Amino acid sequence: MDDYEKRVIAYQLAMSLARSMLTQGIISEEEYRKIDTIMTEKHGLFSGTIFR
C-alpha cells in the first residue's frame, strides 16, 4: 500500500465517523462540510482525487 492509499483510507475513516455523527444529529451539515474540508487538506487530497 502506497502513501496515497494510506491517506485516502485515513480520510475515508475520518469522514465515516463524521457521517455517523451527522446522522445521529451530533453535528450539523455545515459542521460536516467543515470537517470534510479540514480532512481533505490534512491528508493532502483534493476534491475529486479520492475516487481515482
C-alpha positions in Angstrom: 0.0 0.0 0.0 1.5 3.3 -1.0 1.3 6.6 0.8 -1.6 7.9 -1.3 -3.7 4.9 -0.5 -2.9 5.3 3.2 -4.0 8.9 3.1 -7.2 8.1 1.3 -8.1 5.4 3.8 -7.4 7.8 6.7 -9.6 10.4 5.1 -12.4 7.9 4.5 -12.2 6.7 8.1 -12.5 10.2 9.5 -15.4 11.0 7.2 -17.2 7.8 8.1 -17.1 8.9 11.7 -18.2 12.4 10.7 -21.2 10.9 8.7 -22.1 8.8 11.7 -22.1 11.9 13.9 -24.2 13.8 11.3 -26.9 11.0 11.1 -27.1 11.0 14.9 -27.6 14.7 14.9 -24.4 15.4 16.9 -23.1 17.7 14.2 -24.8 19.9 11.5 -24.4 19.8 7.7 -22.3 22.9 8.0 -20.0 21.3 10.5 -19.8 18.2 8.4 -18.7 20.2 5.4 -16.1 22.0 7.6 -14.7 18.6 8.7 -14.6 17.4 5.1 -12.5 20.5 4.1 -10.2 20.1 7.1 -9.7 16.4 6.5 -9.1 16.8 2.8 -6.4 19.4 3.5 -4.9 17.4 6.4 -4.5 14.3 4.2 -3.2 16.2 1.2 -6.1 15.3 -1.0 -8.1 17.3 -3.5 -11.8 17.2 -4.3 -12.3 14.5 -6.9 -9.0 12.8 -6.4 -10.0 10.4 -3.7 -12.1 8.3 -6.2 -9.5 7.7 -8.9 
